[in-house]
Amino acid sequence: MAMAAARPRSPLALLALAAAAALLLLATPAAHAFYLPGSYPHKYAPGEPLSVKVNSLTSIDTEIPYSYYSLPFCAPPEGVKDSAENLGELLMGDRIESSPYRFKMHANESDVLLCRSAPLSPPDFALLKRRIDEMYQVNLILDNLPAIRYTRKDDYFLRWTGYPVGIRVGVDYYVFNHLQFTVLVHRYEDPNVARVMGAAADASDGAAVSANAGKDASAAPGWMVVGFEVVPCSIKHNPEDARAVKMYGRFPSKIKCDPSTVSMSIKENEPIVYTYEVSFVESDIKWPSRWDAYLKMEGAKVHWFSILNSLMVIAFLAGIVFVILLRTVRRDLTRYEELDSEAQAQMNEELSGWKLVVSDVFRAPSNPMLLCMMVGDGVQILGMAVVTILFAALGFMSPASRGTLITGMLFFYLVLGILAGYASVRVWKTIRCGDHSGWVGVSWRTACFFPGIAFLILTTLNFLLWGSQSTGAIPFSLFVVLILLWFCISVPLTLVGGFLGAKAPHIEYPVRTNQIPREIPAQKYPSWLLVLGAGTLPFGTLFIELFFIMSSIWMGRVYYVFGFLFIVMLLLVIVCAEVSLVLTYMHLCVEDWKWWWKSFFSSGSVAIYIFLYSINYLVFDLKSLSGPVSATLYLGYSLFMVIAIMLATGTVGFISSFCFVHYLFSSVKAD
C-alpha cells in the first residue's frame, strides 16, 4: 500500500522532450546520490536529548485538522511551544508544537510515566469519543521524520503515518495511552574522515594515518536518526499507582505492550494514565535513504503504463492531425493559389468551408477583455505549474521539506504575474489591431480575476473552518500577509508585464476583416456540444495520475513521483493543443468563424470532467467522509482546483488555435 504521505514549438519536439525527460526524471527516485532530503544530517552524541514534536490531529473521515492539545493529552512541563512554520505549512493546516516525550540518544527506557490526566469532564469525554469515532490520527515527529506505524494484513505489512487516538469496540471507547517507540539510528560518517582513511589506505604509511583517523572518529562518536516507528497500545493503568511517581519516573508495575488487545476504556470523571517506552536500534539505513520507508510505492508500474498509453494515444492523434490537416489544407491552398484572379472569383462562388470565412476569421470576439484576462491568468498558472513541478521533480521540494511545495507554488505564482500582464495586454492589443489603449485596465483586471475567485472560495471555506475551531483555518494575520503579497508583488508585476505588452508590437492579421459580418449557416448539431465533448481526450491523459494526486490530498498519502507528473503535464499540453486545433479547423470548415472562445473551452472543458471525477471520488472513495462541513470543504477545494486547470488548459488551446489560424490564412491570397 502506498503511504501518504511551457508551450512547445511543435508537438513532435515536445514529444521528444517528454521522452527525454522521462528517462532523466523518472530515474531520480532510484538515484540516492541525487536525492535532496530537504535538511542536513544532525549528529547526536550518546545521551544527547531528542525532542519529539506533535503535529495537528488529522482524519480522512472529516478532512478537518485540529490541534493536538485540543484533546486531554499530556503537556510538556515547561509549557507548549510552537515551532517555526513556513507559509506552506500554515496554509496546509500544520501546527507543529512541542510534546512531553523526551528521549536520550542511544538510551533505552521502559515503563516511563508521562502523566496522569485530570478526571475527564463531560465535555472532554464527549469530545474524545467523537474524535475516536471520526478516526483521528496523532502525528508525531522526531528529527523531521513522522512516526510510522506498521500493521499486518495477511502476508504483507501496511504502512501508516501516525497512530489512532483510540478505537471503539461495541459501545465502549478505548484510548491508546501507551506508546512503544523504536528509533532507528545510524553511526555518523564524517566524509572528511572517510576521505582521509581512503587516501591513507593507498599510502605507504597508511596504517598509522588510518589509526589516527580512527581515533579522531571514535573520540567524538555520533549517531543520526534514520527511522522513527511507533506501536500504540491500550493498557489499563491504576491511577493510584501514578500518584506517587513524578513525570518521566518509572511506573511501579511492569508494562507489556500488546497491540492486539485493548483495555484502557475511557469513562466520565475518571483520569487517564499515559506511559511510553523507547528503544534505539542500529540500522544499515543511511541518511539519504531514510525517507525511503515513507516513499515506497508499489503502484509505480501503473504510472508507467499510464505514460505509455498516453504516448500511444498522442502519437496516433498527432498522426491523424498531421495527415488530415497537412494534406487537406495544403491541397486546398495549392489549388487556390494556382488559379488567376478571375478563376479565383469564379471558384469563390463554388467554394465552401474555411476559405469562405477569410474576411471574418479575425473579427473581434465577444467580451474580448474577459478573454484576455483568462488567457493572461492561464499563462501565469501554467508557468507556475511547470516551474514548480520541475523543481519538485529535481528534488528541491521533497516531502522532507514540509510546506515547501505550497510555498514554492505561491512564490512562483506571484513572480510570474509579469507573464500574465504581458500575455493579456499582447492579446488585447492584437484584437484591437495595434491599439493598446486601456491596457492598464486589462492588466489590473488580470491581476484580480483569478486571485479574486480564489479569495472568495477560500474565505468562504475559512469561515467554515473557523466555526469548527480547526487548525486548517488560515489565521487572520496570515490573511493580511497574503493580501499584502498580492498587492505588493503580484499586482505591480502584472502592471509591469502589461506595460511591456503594450510596448511590444502586436501580431498583424494576414487578411482584412469586412465591416459586415458573414452569416453563419445553421448547424446540424450545436457547436458547443462538440466543444464540451472535446475535454474527454485530455481527461483520458491524466485521470490515472489524478487518482494518485487525489489520494495524496485527501487520504493522507505522500505524493513524490513528480517526474511522472511532469511528463503527464507535458502530454496534457500536447493533447489540449491538438484537440483545440482540430476543433477550430472543424468549425471553420462549416463556416463558423466564431472560434475564439470555442478554442479556449474545447481544451478547457477538461475541467468539467475533472470536477465530475472529484464528485465520483467523493462518493466512492471517500465514503467515510462525514458531515456537511467536510463535504463542502472538499467540493470547495475541488472547484478551486478545476478553475485553475480550466484557465491553464484553455490558454494552451487558444494559443495553439490562434497560431494555426494565423498560419493557415497567411497562406491565402486575399484581395
C-alpha positions as CSV (number, residue, x, y, z in Angstrom):
1,M,0.0,0.0,0.0
2,A,1.3,3.4,-0.9
3,M,1.7,5.6,2.0
4,A,0.6,9.1,2.4
5,A,2.0,10.7,2.6
6,A,5.6,25.8,-21.4
7,R,4.2,25.8,-24.7
8,P,6.2,23.8,-27.3
9,R,7.1,25.0,-30.8
10,S,5.8,21.8,-32.3
11,P,4.1,18.6,-30.9
12,L,6.9,16.4,-32.2
13,A,9.5,18.5,-30.4
14,L,7.5,18.3,-27.2
15,L,7.1,14.5,-27.7
16,A,10.8,14.1,-27.9
17,L,11.3,16.3,-24.8
18,A,8.8,14.2,-22.9
19,A,10.7,11.0,-23.8
20,A,14.0,12.6,-22.7
21,A,12.5,13.9,-19.5
22,A,11.1,10.5,-18.7
23,L,14.5,8.9,-18.8
24,L,16.0,11.6,-16.7
25,L,13.4,12.5,-14.1
26,L,11.8,9.0,-13.6
27,A,15.2,7.7,-12.7
28,T,15.6,10.3,-10.0
29,P,13.9,8.3,-7.1
30,A,16.3,5.4,-7.6
31,A,19.4,7.6,-7.6
32,H,20.1,8.0,-3.9
33,A,23.0,10.3,-4.5
34,F,20.7,12.7,-6.4
35,Y,18.0,12.8,-3.7
36,L,17.8,16.1,-1.8
37,P,16.3,15.3,1.6
38,G,15.5,18.9,2.4
39,S,17.6,19.1,5.6
40,Y,21.1,18.5,6.7
41,P,22.2,15.5,8.8
42,H,22.2,16.1,12.5
43,K,24.7,14.3,14.6
44,Y,23.6,13.3,18.2
45,A,26.1,12.3,20.8
46,P,25.2,9.4,23.1
47,G,22.9,10.7,25.9
48,E,22.1,13.9,24.0
49,P,18.4,14.9,24.4
50,L,16.0,14.2,21.5
51,S,12.8,16.2,21.3
52,V,9.6,14.8,19.8
53,K,7.2,17.2,18.3
54,V,3.4,16.9,17.6
55,N,1.5,18.0,14.5
56,S,-2.2,18.6,14.0
57,L,-4.6,15.7,14.5
58,T,-5.9,14.6,11.1
59,S,-8.7,12.4,9.8
60,I,-9.7,11.1,6.4
61,D,-13.2,10.9,7.8
62,T,-13.6,14.7,8.2
63,E,-10.5,16.3,6.5
64,I,-10.6,18.9,9.2
65,P,-7.3,19.1,11.3
66,Y,-7.3,20.0,15.0
67,S,-4.7,20.9,17.5
68,Y,-3.0,18.1,19.3
69,Y,-3.7,19.8,22.7
70,S,-7.4,20.1,21.9
71,L,-7.7,16.7,23.5
72,P,-6.9,15.8,27.1
73,F,-3.3,14.7,26.4
74,C,-0.2,15.4,28.5
75,A,1.5,18.7,28.0
76,P,5.3,19.4,28.5
77,P,6.2,20.6,31.9
78,E,7.7,23.8,30.5
79,G,4.6,24.6,28.5
80,V,3.6,24.2,24.9
81,K,5.9,25.9,22.4
82,D,5.1,26.5,18.8
83,S,7.7,25.5,16.2
84,A,8.7,27.9,13.4
85,E,6.5,27.1,10.4
86,N,6.7,28.3,6.9
87,L,3.9,29.7,4.9
88,G,3.1,26.4,3.2
89,E,2.8,24.6,6.5
90,L,0.3,27.2,7.8
91,L,-1.7,27.0,4.6
92,M,-1.8,23.2,4.8
93,G,-3.1,23.4,8.4
94,D,0.0,22.0,10.0
95,R,0.6,23.2,13.6
96,I,3.8,21.8,14.9
97,E,4.2,22.1,18.7
98,S,6.5,20.7,21.4
99,S,5.5,17.5,23.1
100,P,6.1,16.0,26.5
101,Y,8.0,13.0,25.1
102,R,11.8,13.1,25.9
103,F,14.4,10.7,24.6
104,K,18.2,10.5,25.1
105,M,20.2,9.2,22.2
106,H,21.0,5.5,22.5
107,A,19.4,5.3,25.9
108,N,16.7,2.7,26.1
109,E,13.9,3.4,28.5
110,S,10.8,1.4,29.6
111,D,7.8,1.9,31.9
112,V,8.2,5.7,31.7
113,L,5.3,7.6,33.3
114,L,4.3,10.6,31.2
115,C,1.4,12.0,33.2
116,R,-1.9,11.3,34.9
117,S,-4.6,13.4,33.3
118,A,-7.3,15.2,35.2
119,P,-10.6,13.4,35.5
120,L,-12.4,13.6,32.2
121,S,-15.1,16.3,32.3
122,P,-18.3,15.7,30.4
123,P,-17.2,18.0,27.5
124,D,-13.7,16.3,27.3
125,F,-15.3,12.9,27.5
126,A,-17.7,13.7,24.7
127,L,-15.0,15.3,22.6
128,L,-12.7,12.3,23.0
129,K,-15.4,9.9,22.0
130,R,-16.2,12.0,18.9
131,R,-12.6,12.1,17.8
132,I,-12.3,8.3,18.1
133,D,-15.5,7.9,16.1
134,E,-14.1,10.2,13.4
135,M,-10.9,8.2,13.2
136,Y,-8.4,11.0,14.1
137,Q,-4.7,10.2,14.0
138,V,-2.0,11.5,16.2
139,N,1.1,12.7,14.2
140,L,4.4,12.7,16.0
141,I,7.7,14.0,14.5
142,L,11.3,13.2,15.5
143,D,14.2,14.9,13.7
144,N,11.9,15.8,10.9
145,L,10.7,12.2,10.5
146,P,7.0,11.4,11.0
147,A,6.2,8.5,13.2
148,I,5.5,5.4,11.1
149,R,3.2,2.5,12.1
150,Y,3.1,-0.9,10.6
151,T,0.1,-3.2,10.6
152,R,0.0,-6.7,9.3
153,K,-2.7,-7.8,6.8
154,D,-2.5,-11.3,5.5
155,D,1.1,-11.8,4.3
156,Y,2.2,-8.2,3.9
157,F,2.6,-5.1,6.0
158,L,0.7,-1.8,5.7
159,R,2.5,1.5,6.5
160,W,0.8,4.4,8.1
161,T,1.9,7.7,9.4
162,G,0.8,8.4,13.0
163,Y,-1.5,6.3,15.1
164,P,-5.2,6.5,16.0
165,V,-6.4,8.4,19.1
166,G,-8.4,5.3,20.1
167,I,-10.7,2.6,19.0
168,R,-14.4,1.8,19.5
169,V,-15.4,-1.8,20.4
170,G,-19.1,-2.2,20.7
171,V,-20.3,0.6,22.9
172,D,-17.0,1.1,24.7
173,Y,-14.3,3.5,23.7
174,Y,-10.6,2.7,24.3
175,V,-7.8,5.2,24.1
176,F,-4.2,4.3,23.2
177,N,-2.4,5.5,26.3
178,H,0.9,3.7,26.0
179,L,3.4,4.2,23.1
180,Q,6.2,1.9,22.2
181,F,8.8,3.9,20.2
182,T,11.6,2.4,18.2
183,V,14.2,4.9,16.9
184,L,16.5,3.6,14.1
185,V,19.9,5.2,14.3
186,H,23.0,5.0,12.0
187,R,26.5,5.8,13.0
188,Y,27.6,9.3,11.8
189,E,30.0,9.1,9.0
190,D,32.2,12.2,8.6
191,P,33.0,12.5,4.9
192,N,36.3,14.2,5.7
193,V,37.4,11.3,7.9
194,A,36.3,8.8,5.2
195,R,38.4,10.6,2.6
196,V,41.5,10.6,4.9
197,M,41.1,6.9,5.6
198,G,40.6,6.2,1.9
199,A,43.7,8.1,0.9
200,A,45.7,6.6,3.8
201,A,45.0,3.1,2.6
202,D,46.8,3.8,-0.6
203,A,49.9,5.4,1.0
204,S,52.9,3.5,2.4
205,D,52.3,4.8,5.9
206,G,48.5,4.1,5.6
207,A,48.3,2.1,8.8
208,A,49.4,5.0,11.1
209,V,47.2,7.6,9.4
210,S,44.2,5.2,9.5
211,A,44.7,4.6,13.2
212,N,44.9,8.3,13.9
213,A,41.8,8.9,11.8
214,G,40.0,6.1,13.6
215,K,40.9,7.6,17.0
216,D,39.6,11.0,15.9
217,A,36.4,9.4,14.7
218,S,35.9,7.4,17.9
219,A,36.8,10.4,20.1
220,A,33.6,12.1,19.1
221,P,31.1,9.4,18.3
222,G,27.7,10.4,16.9
223,W,24.5,8.9,15.6
224,M,21.9,10.0,13.1
225,V,18.2,9.3,13.3
226,V,17.2,7.3,10.2
227,G,13.8,5.9,11.4
228,F,11.0,6.6,13.8
229,E,8.4,3.8,14.5
230,V,5.6,3.7,17.0
231,V,3.3,0.9,18.3
232,P,0.2,2.2,20.2
233,C,-1.2,0.1,23.0
234,S,-4.2,0.5,25.2
235,I,-3.3,-0.6,28.7
236,K,-5.4,-0.3,31.9
237,H,-3.2,1.5,34.5
238,N,-4.2,2.0,38.1
239,P,-4.4,5.8,38.5
240,E,-3.4,5.5,42.2
241,D,-0.1,3.9,41.2
242,A,0.8,7.1,39.3
243,R,0.1,9.5,42.2
244,A,3.5,9.0,43.9
245,V,5.6,8.9,40.6
246,K,6.8,12.1,39.1
247,M,6.8,12.8,35.4
248,Y,9.4,10.7,33.5
249,G,9.7,8.5,36.5
250,R,9.5,4.7,36.4
251,F,6.0,3.3,36.6
252,P,5.6,1.0,39.6
253,S,4.3,-2.0,37.6
254,K,5.8,-3.7,34.6
255,I,4.2,-2.6,31.3
256,K,3.8,-5.1,28.5
257,C,2.6,-3.6,25.2
258,D,0.3,-5.9,23.2
259,P,-1.2,-4.0,20.2
260,S,-3.7,-6.8,19.6
261,T,-5.6,-6.2,22.8
262,V,-7.2,-3.1,24.3
263,S,-8.1,-2.5,27.9
264,M,-8.0,1.3,28.7
265,S,-11.6,2.2,28.3
266,I,-12.5,5.8,28.9
267,K,-15.1,6.8,31.4
268,E,-16.5,10.2,32.5
269,N,-14.9,11.7,35.6
270,E,-12.0,9.2,35.5
271,P,-8.4,10.1,34.7
272,I,-6.1,8.5,32.1
273,V,-2.6,7.5,32.8
274,Y,-0.1,7.9,29.9
275,T,3.1,6.0,29.6
276,Y,5.7,5.2,27.0
277,E,8.9,3.2,26.3
278,V,11.7,3.8,23.7
279,S,14.4,1.6,22.3
280,F,17.2,2.5,19.9
281,V,18.2,0.1,17.2
282,E,21.2,0.4,15.0
283,S,20.3,0.3,11.3
284,D,22.1,0.0,8.0
285,I,19.8,2.7,6.5
286,K,21.9,5.7,5.6
287,W,20.8,9.3,5.8
288,P,19.9,9.9,2.2
289,S,17.7,6.8,2.3
290,R,15.8,7.4,5.5
291,W,12.7,8.6,3.7
292,D,12.5,5.5,1.5
293,A,10.2,3.8,4.0
294,Y,7.7,6.7,3.6
295,L,8.0,6.9,-0.2
296,K,7.8,3.3,-1.2
297,M,5.1,2.9,-3.8
298,E,4.0,-0.4,-5.2
299,G,2.0,1.3,-8.0
300,A,4.9,2.5,-10.0
301,K,4.0,0.2,-12.9
302,V,0.6,1.9,-13.1
303,H,2.3,5.2,-13.7
304,W,4.5,3.7,-16.5
305,F,1.5,2.1,-18.2
306,S,-0.4,5.4,-18.0
307,I,2.5,7.2,-19.6
308,L,3.0,4.7,-22.4
309,N,-0.8,4.6,-23.0
310,S,-0.9,8.4,-23.3
311,L,2.1,8.4,-25.6
312,M,0.5,6.0,-28.0
313,V,-2.8,7.9,-28.0
314,I,-1.0,11.2,-28.6
315,A,1.2,9.7,-31.3
316,F,-1.9,8.3,-33.0
317,L,-3.8,11.6,-32.7
318,A,-0.8,13.6,-33.9
319,G,-0.5,11.3,-36.9
320,I,-4.2,11.9,-37.8
321,V,-3.8,15.7,-37.3
322,F,-0.7,15.7,-39.5
323,V,-2.2,13.7,-42.3
324,I,-5.6,15.2,-42.4
325,L,-4.7,18.8,-41.9
326,L,-1.4,18.9,-43.8
327,R,-2.8,17.1,-46.9
328,T,-6.2,18.7,-46.9
329,V,-5.0,22.2,-46.2
330,R,-2.0,22.0,-48.5
331,R,-4.1,20.6,-51.3
332,D,-6.8,23.4,-51.0
333,L,-4.2,26.1,-50.8
334,T,-2.3,24.8,-53.8
335,R,-5.4,24.6,-55.9
336,Y,-6.5,28.1,-54.7
337,E,-3.1,29.8,-55.4
338,E,-2.6,28.2,-58.9
339,L,-5.7,30.0,-60.2
340,D,-5.7,33.5,-61.7
341,S,-7.8,36.3,-60.2
342,E,-10.8,35.7,-62.5
343,A,-10.8,32.0,-61.8
344,Q,-10.5,32.6,-58.1
345,A,-13.5,34.9,-58.2
346,Q,-15.4,32.2,-60.0
347,M,-14.1,29.5,-57.6
348,N,-15.1,31.5,-54.6
349,E,-18.8,31.3,-55.6
350,E,-18.4,27.5,-55.6
351,L,-16.2,27.1,-52.6
352,S,-17.4,26.1,-49.1
353,G,-15.6,25.7,-45.9
354,W,-12.9,27.6,-44.2
355,K,-11.9,29.6,-47.3
356,L,-15.2,31.4,-47.2
357,V,-14.6,33.0,-43.8
358,V,-11.4,34.6,-44.8
359,S,-12.8,38.1,-44.2
360,D,-14.4,37.2,-40.9
361,V,-12.0,34.8,-39.2
362,F,-10.1,37.6,-37.3
363,R,-13.2,39.5,-36.3
364,A,-13.0,40.5,-32.7
365,P,-14.7,38.1,-30.3
366,S,-17.4,38.9,-27.8
367,N,-16.2,40.0,-24.4
368,P,-12.6,40.5,-25.6
369,M,-11.4,41.9,-22.3
370,L,-12.6,38.8,-20.4
371,L,-10.8,36.5,-22.9
372,C,-7.6,38.5,-22.4
373,M,-7.9,38.2,-18.7
374,M,-8.4,34.5,-18.7
375,V,-5.6,33.9,-21.2
376,G,-3.2,36.0,-19.0
377,D,-4.2,34.1,-15.8
378,G,-3.9,30.8,-17.7
379,V,-0.3,31.7,-18.8
380,Q,0.5,32.6,-15.1
381,I,-1.0,29.3,-13.7
382,L,0.6,27.2,-16.4
383,G,4.0,28.7,-15.9
384,M,3.7,28.3,-12.1
385,A,2.8,24.6,-12.6
386,V,5.7,23.9,-15.0
387,V,8.4,25.6,-12.8
388,T,7.0,24.1,-9.5
389,I,6.7,20.5,-10.8
390,L,10.2,20.7,-12.5
391,F,11.8,21.9,-9.2
392,A,9.9,19.2,-7.3
393,A,11.0,16.5,-9.8
394,L,14.6,17.5,-9.3
395,G,14.2,17.0,-5.5
396,F,14.2,20.6,-4.3
397,M,10.7,20.3,-2.8
398,S,10.8,16.8,-1.3
399,P,8.3,15.6,1.3
400,A,11.1,16.0,3.9
401,S,10.7,19.8,3.5
402,R,7.2,20.3,4.8
403,G,5.3,23.1,3.2
404,T,7.9,24.0,0.6
405,L,5.7,22.8,-2.3
406,I,2.9,25.2,-1.4
407,T,5.4,28.0,-0.6
408,G,7.1,27.4,-3.9
409,M,3.8,27.5,-5.8
410,L,2.8,30.7,-4.2
411,F,6.2,32.3,-4.8
412,F,6.3,31.3,-8.5
413,Y,2.7,32.4,-9.0
414,L,3.4,35.9,-7.6
415,V,6.6,36.3,-9.6
416,L,5.0,35.1,-12.9
417,G,2.4,37.9,-12.7
418,I,4.7,39.7,-15.2
419,L,3.8,37.0,-17.8
420,A,0.1,37.3,-17.1
421,G,0.2,41.0,-17.7
422,Y,2.3,40.7,-20.8
423,A,0.1,37.9,-22.4
424,S,-3.2,39.6,-21.6
425,V,-2.2,43.0,-23.0
426,R,-0.5,41.5,-26.0
427,V,-3.7,39.6,-26.9
428,W,-5.7,42.8,-26.2
429,K,-3.5,44.8,-28.5
430,T,-3.7,42.2,-31.2
431,I,-7.5,42.0,-31.1
432,R,-7.7,45.8,-31.3
433,C,-5.3,45.8,-34.3
434,G,-2.5,47.6,-32.6
435,D,-4.5,50.0,-30.3
436,H,-3.2,49.4,-26.8
437,S,-5.5,52.0,-25.1
438,G,-7.0,50.5,-22.0
439,W,-4.0,48.3,-21.2
440,V,-3.9,49.4,-17.6
441,G,-7.5,48.2,-17.0
442,V,-6.7,44.9,-18.7
443,S,-3.6,44.4,-16.5
444,W,-5.5,45.4,-13.3
445,R,-8.4,43.0,-14.1
446,T,-6.0,40.2,-15.0
447,A,-4.2,40.7,-11.6
448,C,-7.5,40.5,-9.8
449,F,-9.5,37.9,-11.7
450,F,-8.2,34.5,-10.6
451,P,-6.9,35.7,-7.2
452,G,-10.3,37.3,-6.6
453,I,-12.1,34.0,-7.3
454,A,-9.6,32.1,-5.1
455,F,-10.1,34.7,-2.3
456,L,-13.8,34.3,-2.5
457,I,-13.7,30.5,-2.3
458,L,-11.0,30.2,0.3
459,T,-12.6,32.9,2.5
460,T,-15.9,31.0,2.5
461,L,-14.2,27.8,3.4
462,N,-12.2,29.5,6.0
463,F,-15.3,30.7,7.8
464,L,-16.4,27.0,8.0
465,L,-13.0,26.0,9.5
466,W,-13.1,28.9,11.9
467,G,-16.5,27.8,13.0
468,S,-15.1,24.3,13.6
469,Q,-12.1,25.7,15.5
470,S,-9.8,23.8,13.2
471,T,-6.1,24.4,12.7
472,G,-6.8,24.3,9.0
473,A,-8.3,27.7,9.3
474,I,-6.0,30.4,7.9
475,P,-5.2,32.9,10.8
476,F,-6.3,36.5,10.2
477,S,-2.7,37.7,10.3
478,L,-1.8,35.2,7.5
479,F,-4.8,36.6,5.5
480,V,-3.3,40.0,5.8
481,V,0.1,38.7,4.7
482,L,-1.4,37.0,1.7
483,I,-3.3,40.2,0.7
484,L,-0.1,42.3,1.1
485,L,1.8,39.8,-1.1
486,W,-0.9,40.0,-3.7
487,F,-1.0,43.8,-3.8
488,C,2.7,44.5,-3.3
489,I,4.2,41.8,-5.6
490,S,1.7,40.3,-7.9
491,V,-0.3,43.4,-8.9
492,P,2.8,45.6,-9.6
493,L,4.5,42.8,-11.6
494,T,1.3,42.3,-13.6
495,L,1.2,46.0,-14.4
496,V,4.9,45.9,-15.5
497,G,4.1,42.9,-17.7
498,G,1.2,44.8,-19.2
499,F,3.4,47.8,-19.9
500,L,5.9,45.6,-21.7
501,G,3.0,44.0,-23.7
502,A,1.7,47.5,-24.7
503,K,5.1,48.4,-26.0
504,A,5.6,45.1,-27.8
505,P,4.4,45.0,-31.5
506,H,1.0,43.4,-32.0
507,I,0.5,40.4,-34.2
508,E,-0.7,41.6,-37.5
509,Y,-3.6,39.8,-39.2
510,P,-2.7,38.3,-42.6
511,V,-6.2,39.2,-44.0
512,R,-8.6,42.1,-43.8
513,T,-11.9,41.9,-42.0
514,N,-15.1,43.1,-43.6
515,Q,-17.3,45.6,-41.8
516,I,-20.4,43.5,-42.3
517,P,-20.1,40.0,-40.6
518,R,-20.9,37.0,-42.6
519,E,-23.9,35.0,-41.6
520,I,-23.1,31.6,-40.1
521,P,-25.1,28.8,-41.7
522,A,-27.4,26.7,-39.5
523,Q,-25.6,23.8,-38.0
524,K,-27.0,20.3,-37.7
525,Y,-25.7,19.9,-34.2
526,P,-24.9,22.6,-31.6
527,S,-21.3,23.6,-31.9
528,W,-20.9,23.9,-28.1
529,L,-21.9,20.3,-27.7
530,L,-18.7,19.3,-29.6
531,V,-16.7,21.8,-27.6
532,L,-17.8,20.2,-24.3
533,G,-17.2,16.7,-25.5
534,A,-13.7,17.6,-26.6
535,G,-12.5,17.6,-22.9
536,T,-12.7,13.8,-22.7
537,L,-9.5,13.2,-24.6
538,P,-7.3,15.4,-22.3
539,F,-9.0,13.9,-19.3
540,G,-8.1,10.4,-20.5
541,T,-4.5,11.5,-20.4
542,L,-4.4,12.5,-16.8
543,F,-7.2,10.6,-14.9
544,I,-4.8,7.8,-13.7
545,E,-2.4,10.3,-12.2
546,L,-5.3,12.3,-10.9
547,F,-6.2,9.4,-8.7
548,F,-2.8,9.4,-7.0
549,I,-2.9,13.2,-6.6
550,M,-6.4,13.0,-5.0
551,S,-5.3,10.2,-2.7
552,S,-2.3,12.3,-1.6
553,I,-4.5,15.3,-0.8
554,W,-7.5,13.5,0.8
555,M,-6.2,10.2,2.0
556,G,-3.0,11.4,3.7
557,R,-0.6,9.6,1.4
558,V,2.8,11.0,0.4
559,Y,3.0,12.0,-3.3
560,Y,6.5,12.3,-4.6
561,V,6.6,11.0,-8.2
562,F,6.8,14.4,-9.6
563,G,8.8,13.0,-12.6
564,F,5.7,11.2,-13.7
565,L,3.6,14.2,-13.1
566,F,5.9,16.4,-15.2
567,I,5.6,14.0,-18.1
568,V,1.8,13.8,-17.7
569,M,1.6,17.6,-17.7
570,L,3.6,17.8,-20.9
571,L,1.4,15.2,-22.5
572,L,-1.7,17.1,-21.4
573,V,-0.4,20.2,-23.1
574,I,0.1,18.3,-26.3
575,V,-3.4,16.8,-26.2
576,C,-5.0,20.2,-25.4
577,A,-3.2,21.9,-28.3
578,E,-4.1,19.1,-30.7
579,V,-7.8,18.9,-29.7
580,S,-8.3,22.6,-29.8
581,L,-6.6,22.8,-33.2
582,V,-8.7,20.1,-34.7
583,L,-12.0,21.5,-33.4
584,T,-11.1,25.0,-34.6
585,Y,-10.5,23.6,-38.1
586,M,-13.8,21.7,-38.0
587,H,-15.7,24.9,-37.1
588,L,-14.0,26.9,-39.8
589,C,-14.9,24.1,-42.3
590,V,-18.6,24.6,-41.6
591,E,-18.2,28.4,-42.0
592,D,-18.3,29.1,-38.2
593,W,-15.8,32.0,-37.8
594,K,-16.5,32.4,-34.1
595,W,-13.6,30.3,-33.0
596,W,-12.0,32.4,-30.3
597,W,-14.0,31.3,-27.3
598,K,-14.6,27.8,-28.6
599,S,-10.8,27.2,-29.0
600,F,-10.4,28.2,-25.3
601,F,-13.2,26.0,-24.0
602,S,-12.6,23.0,-26.3
603,S,-9.4,22.2,-24.2
604,G,-10.6,24.0,-21.1
605,S,-13.7,21.7,-20.9
606,V,-11.4,19.0,-19.4
607,A,-12.1,20.8,-16.1
608,I,-15.7,19.7,-16.2
609,Y,-14.7,16.1,-16.3
610,I,-12.2,16.6,-13.5
611,F,-14.9,18.1,-11.4
612,L,-17.2,15.2,-12.2
613,Y,-14.4,12.8,-11.3
614,S,-13.9,14.7,-8.0
615,I,-17.6,14.0,-7.2
616,N,-17.1,10.4,-8.1
617,Y,-14.1,10.2,-5.8
618,L,-16.1,11.7,-3.0
619,V,-19.0,9.2,-3.4
620,F,-17.0,6.0,-4.0
621,D,-13.5,6.6,-2.5
622,L,-14.3,8.9,0.4
623,K,-17.3,7.0,1.7
624,S,-16.4,7.7,5.3
625,L,-16.4,11.5,4.8
626,S,-18.9,12.7,7.3
627,G,-20.8,15.9,7.8
628,P,-21.9,18.8,5.5
629,V,-18.8,20.9,6.5
630,S,-16.4,18.2,5.3
631,A,-18.3,17.7,2.0
632,T,-18.4,21.5,1.5
633,L,-14.7,21.8,2.1
634,Y,-14.0,19.0,-0.4
635,L,-16.2,20.5,-3.1
636,G,-14.9,24.0,-2.5
637,Y,-11.3,23.0,-2.9
638,S,-12.2,20.8,-5.9
639,L,-13.9,23.8,-7.5
640,F,-10.8,26.0,-6.9
641,M,-8.6,23.3,-8.5
642,V,-10.7,22.9,-11.6
643,I,-11.0,26.6,-12.2
644,A,-7.2,26.8,-12.3
645,I,-7.0,23.8,-14.6
646,M,-9.6,25.3,-16.9
647,L,-7.7,28.6,-17.2
648,A,-4.4,26.8,-17.9
649,T,-5.6,24.2,-20.4
650,G,-7.9,26.7,-22.1
651,T,-5.0,29.0,-22.6
652,V,-3.0,26.2,-24.3
653,G,-5.9,25.5,-26.7
654,F,-6.4,29.2,-27.5
655,I,-2.8,29.9,-28.3
656,S,-2.4,26.8,-30.4
657,S,-5.6,27.6,-32.4
658,F,-4.5,31.2,-32.9
659,C,-1.2,30.2,-34.2
660,F,-2.8,27.6,-36.5
661,V,-5.4,30.1,-37.9
662,H,-2.8,32.8,-38.4
663,Y,-0.6,30.4,-40.3
664,L,-3.5,29.0,-42.3
665,F,-4.8,32.3,-43.6
666,S,-1.4,33.9,-44.0
667,S,-1.0,31.4,-46.9
668,V,-4.2,32.6,-48.6
669,K,-4.2,35.3,-51.3
670,A,-6.9,37.8,-50.4
671,D,-8.0,41.0,-52.0
